[in-house]
């Protein structure tokens, strides 16, 4: 699952230094990741709406393990009949090269689970947690504008 970011102008041509380019792209991806992790922790999707409530079965499991049954934040799940905490969200990482940056799931099973939540596969309701929020886009734009100013001033 990728999160993409694009700007109207060609930022890659503005960044002559490849190390700076790679770092900038990675930082921008990190901004998006921070925002969707924070939203998810607070029970909100990428559009700022509350996640669908837990099913009765999931609530029963959560009650048994002393976990919150009301705040849906995708940080506690069930694997092999046992409660697990934070596995999906901690499996997210970022990689970048000179042309792009992307978030990805280190653990393929966690990535599949994230996809199921994102799309509402199987019996899960759609919980679209991966995506650029307005706040993240604004932060990324401001960061990029600062970087462009630095590059222009160094020409």
C-alpha positions as CSV (number, residue, x, y, z in Angstrom):
1,X,0.0,0.0,0.0
2,X,1.6,3.3,-1.1
3,X,1.0,6.8,-0.1
4,X,1.9,9.2,-2.9
5,X,2.6,12.9,-2.8
6,X,3.0,15.3,-5.8
7,X,3.3,19.0,-6.3
8,X,2.5,21.0,-9.5
9,X,6.1,21.9,-10.2
10,X,9.0,19.4,-10.7
11,X,10.7,19.4,-7.4
12,X,13.2,16.8,-8.4
13,X,14.7,19.1,-11.0
14,X,15.0,21.8,-8.3
15,X,17.0,19.5,-6.1
16,X,20.4,19.0,-7.6
17,X,22.0,17.4,-4.6
18,X,20.8,13.8,-4.5
19,X,21.4,13.3,-0.8
20,X,19.2,16.3,-0.1
21,X,16.5,15.1,-2.5
22,X,16.3,11.7,-0.9
23,X,16.2,13.2,2.6
24,X,13.5,15.7,1.6
25,X,11.3,13.0,0.1
26,X,11.7,10.8,3.1
27,X,10.8,13.6,5.4
28,X,7.7,14.4,3.4
29,X,6.7,10.7,3.6
30,X,7.3,10.8,7.4
31,X,5.0,13.8,7.7
32,X,2.2,11.7,6.1
33,X,3.0,8.7,8.3
34,X,3.0,10.7,11.5
35,X,-0.4,12.2,10.7
36,X,-2.1,8.9,9.9
37,X,-0.6,7.2,12.9
38,X,-1.9,10.1,15.1
39,X,-5.4,10.0,13.6
40,X,-5.5,6.2,13.9
41,X,-4.5,6.3,17.5
42,X,-7.3,8.8,18.1
43,X,-9.9,6.6,16.3
44,X,-10.1,8.7,13.2
45,X,-9.7,7.8,9.5
46,X,-7.7,9.8,6.9
47,X,-10.7,12.1,6.4
48,X,-11.0,12.9,10.1
49,X,-14.2,10.8,10.6
50,X,-14.5,8.2,13.5
51,X,-13.9,4.6,12.6
52,X,-16.8,2.2,12.4
53,X,-17.6,0.6,15.7
54,X,-16.3,-2.8,16.7
55,X,-18.4,-5.9,16.1
56,X,-20.0,-7.7,19.1
57,X,-17.5,-10.5,18.7
58,X,-14.5,-8.1,18.7
59,X,-15.9,-6.3,21.7
60,X,-16.2,-9.6,23.6
61,X,-12.5,-10.4,22.9
62,X,-11.4,-6.9,23.9
63,X,-13.5,-7.1,27.2
64,X,-11.9,-10.5,28.0
65,X,-8.4,-9.0,27.6
66,X,-9.2,-5.7,29.4
67,X,-8.9,-3.6,26.2
68,X,-11.0,-0.6,25.2
69,X,-14.2,-1.7,23.6
70,X,-15.3,1.8,22.5
71,X,-12.2,3.5,21.0
72,X,-11.6,1.9,17.6
73,X,-8.0,2.7,16.8
74,X,-6.6,-0.4,15.1
75,X,-3.9,-0.8,17.7
76,X,-5.1,-4.1,19.3
77,X,-6.0,-7.1,17.3
78,X,-6.4,-10.9,17.6
79,X,-3.8,-13.3,16.3
80,X,-4.1,-17.0,16.8
81,X,-6.8,-16.5,19.5
82,X,-4.6,-14.1,21.5
83,X,-4.7,-10.3,21.9
84,X,-1.8,-8.5,20.2
85,X,-1.1,-4.8,20.5
86,X,0.3,-2.3,18.0
87,X,1.6,-4.9,15.5
88,X,0.1,-3.4,12.4
89,X,1.0,0.2,13.1
90,X,4.6,-0.6,14.2
91,X,5.1,-2.6,11.0
92,X,5.0,0.5,8.9
93,X,8.3,1.9,7.6
94,X,9.5,4.4,5.0
95,X,12.0,3.9,2.2
96,X,13.2,6.5,-0.3
97,X,15.5,6.8,-3.3
98,X,16.4,9.8,-5.4
99,X,13.0,9.9,-7.1
100,X,10.3,8.8,-4.6
101,X,9.5,7.9,-1.1
102,X,6.9,5.4,0.1
103,X,5.5,3.9,3.2
104,X,5.2,0.2,3.3
105,X,4.5,-2.7,5.8
106,X,7.6,-4.6,6.8
107,X,5.5,-7.6,7.7
108,X,3.4,-8.8,4.7
109,X,0.7,-10.2,7.0
110,X,0.3,-6.8,8.7
111,X,0.2,-5.2,5.3
112,X,-2.6,-7.6,4.2
113,X,-4.5,-6.8,7.4
114,X,-4.0,-3.0,6.8
115,X,-5.3,-3.5,3.2
116,X,-8.4,-5.4,4.6
117,X,-9.1,-2.5,7.0
118,X,-8.5,0.1,4.3
119,X,-10.8,-1.6,1.8
120,X,-13.3,-3.3,4.0
121,X,-12.4,-6.8,2.8
122,X,-14.1,-9.8,4.2
123,X,-16.3,-9.0,7.2
124,X,-14.5,-5.8,8.1
125,X,-16.0,-2.4,7.6
126,X,-14.0,0.1,5.7
127,X,-11.6,1.9,8.0
128,X,-9.6,4.1,5.7
129,X,-6.7,5.0,7.9
130,X,-3.9,5.3,5.3
131,X,-3.9,8.5,3.3
132,X,-2.9,12.2,3.3
133,X,-4.9,14.3,5.6
134,X,-5.4,18.0,5.0
135,X,-3.1,18.8,7.9
136,X,-0.4,16.5,6.6
137,X,-0.6,18.0,3.1
138,X,-0.3,21.5,4.6
139,X,2.7,20.5,6.7
140,X,4.4,18.8,3.7
141,X,3.8,21.8,1.5
142,X,5.3,24.2,4.1
143,X,8.3,21.9,4.5
144,X,8.8,21.6,0.8
145,X,8.5,25.4,0.3
146,X,11.2,25.9,2.9
147,X,13.5,23.4,1.2
148,X,12.9,25.1,-2.2
149,X,13.8,28.4,-0.7
150,X,17.0,27.0,0.7
151,X,17.9,25.5,-2.7
152,X,17.2,28.7,-4.6
153,X,19.2,30.7,-2.1
154,X,22.2,28.4,-2.6
155,X,22.2,28.6,-6.4
